[in-house]
């Protein structure tokens, strides 16, 4: 029912209709603080496992495969084409047992375009996972990560420090 509802009532809607899309997600059990935004072309697998803080954004074509909880803190951003994958399989189990682990994105963190976040990963406050990077382990706050697997590139300046450094 959820997939049909999203397809018919939300997937085609333009960006300014984010309140309508958030309303639909809430009706199916998502926990969303206002304002936040999930773009119409994004795919949310199971709304009750989605929690968004104020000003959080899930952009175009994001695959939010939330078999376990996926939580975005205040101002967190997931850019176009990224994949948040909260489920996997135990490849050594003959039954190929499903393993679901939550993903947490801290406040003001950013998962850039086409990046992949694996089950159980926590992205610290203000951390950045660069375009097409792959995070299999937790990312430290206020740090830029790039590559596959993601590796630390450099610290990220906090907004207040960056402004004071340039004045």
C-alpha positions in Angstrom: 0.0 0.0 0.0 2.8 2.4 0.9 4.6 2.0 -2.4 1.4 2.5 -4.4 0.5 5.6 -2.3 3.9 7.2 -2.8 3.9 6.4 -6.6 0.4 7.9 -7.2 0.4 10.7 -4.7 4.0 11.9 -4.2 6.6 10.6 -6.7 5.6 13.1 -9.4 5.3 16.1 -7.2 7.6 19.2 -7.6 10.0 20.2 -4.9 7.8 22.9 -3.3 5.2 20.3 -2.4 7.4 18.9 0.4 4.8 19.5 3.1 2.4 17.2 1.2 5.1 14.5 0.9 6.0 14.8 4.6 2.3 14.5 5.5 2.1 11.2 3.6 5.2 9.9 5.3 3.8 10.8 8.7 0.5 9.1 7.8 2.5 5.9 7.2 4.5 6.2 10.5 7.5 8.4 9.8 8.7 10.7 12.6 9.4 14.1 10.9 10.2 17.4 12.5 9.0 20.5 10.5 10.3 21.7 8.3 12.1 18.9 6.5 12.0 17.5 3.0 11.9 14.2 1.2 11.9 14.6 -2.6 9.4 12.8 -4.7 11.9 10.7 -6.6 13.4 9.4 -3.3 12.5 5.8 -2.3 11.7 5.2 1.4 11.3 1.5 2.0 9.5 1.6 5.4 8.3 4.9 6.8 8.1 3.9 10.5 11.9 3.4 10.4 12.5 7.0 9.2 13.2 9.9 11.6 14.1 13.4 10.3 15.2 16.4 12.3 14.4 20.0 11.4 15.7 21.1 8.0 16.9 17.6 7.2 16.7 16.7 3.5 16.6 13.5 1.5 17.2 14.6 -2.1 16.3 13.3 -5.5 16.7 9.6 -6.3 18.0 8.7 -2.8 17.4 5.0 -1.9 16.5 4.9 1.8 16.5 1.2 2.4 15.5 1.4 6.0 15.0 -2.1 7.2 16.2 -0.7 10.5 15.9 2.9 11.7 17.5 5.6 9.6 17.8 8.9 11.5 18.9 12.3 10.1 19.7 15.0 12.7 18.9 18.6 12.3 20.1 20.1 9.0 21.5 16.7 7.8 21.6 16.4 4.0 21.5 13.3 1.8 22.3 14.3 -1.8 20.9 12.9 -5.1 21.4 9.3 -5.8 22.9 8.3 -2.4 22.1 5.0 -0.9 21.4 4.5 2.8 21.3 0.7 3.3 20.3 -0.4 6.8 20.0 -4.1 5.8 22.4 -6.8 4.7 22.8 -10.6 4.8 25.2 -12.9 6.7 27.1 -14.5 3.8 28.5 -17.2 6.1 25.0 -18.3 7.3 23.6 -21.2 5.2 20.2 -19.5 5.7 21.6 -16.2 4.4 20.1 -14.5 7.5 19.1 -10.9 7.2 21.0 -8.4 9.4 19.4 -5.0 9.9 21.3 -2.2 11.7 20.4 1.5 12.1 22.1 4.3 10.4 22.4 7.7 12.1 23.4 10.9 10.4 24.4 13.6 13.0 23.3 17.2 12.8 24.7 19.2 9.8 26.2 16.1 8.3 26.2 15.6 4.5 26.2 12.4 2.5 27.1 13.7 -1.0 25.9 12.5 -4.4 25.9 8.8 -5.2 27.6 7.9 -1.8 26.8 4.6 0.0 26.2 4.2 3.7 26.3 0.6 5.1 24.2 -0.9 7.9 25.1 0.2 11.4 27.1 3.3 10.4 26.9 6.5 12.4 28.0 9.7 10.6 29.1 12.3 13.2 27.8 15.8 13.5 29.1 18.0 10.7 30.9 15.1 8.9 30.9 14.9 5.1 30.9 11.7 3.1 32.2 12.8 -0.3 30.6 12.0 -3.7 30.5 8.3 -4.6 32.3 7.5 -1.3 31.4 4.3 0.6 31.1 4.3 4.4 31.4 0.9 6.1 32.5 2.3 9.5 31.5 5.3 11.6 32.6 8.7 10.5 34.1 11.2 13.1 32.4 14.5 13.6 33.5 17.5 11.5 35.7 15.5 9.2 35.6 15.0 5.4 35.8 11.4 4.1 36.3 10.3 0.5 36.9 7.1 -1.5 35.9 3.4 -1.4 36.2 2.5 1.4 35.8 6.0 2.8 39.0 7.4 4.4 39.6 10.5 6.3 40.8 13.4 4.1 40.9 16.4 6.4 39.0 18.2 9.2 36.0 20.2 8.2 35.7 23.8 9.5 32.7 24.4 11.6 30.4 27.2 10.4 31.3 29.6 13.3 35.1 29.0 12.9 35.0 29.4 9.1 33.3 32.8 9.3 35.7 34.1 12.0 38.7 32.9 10.0 37.7 35.0 7.0 36.9 38.2 8.8 
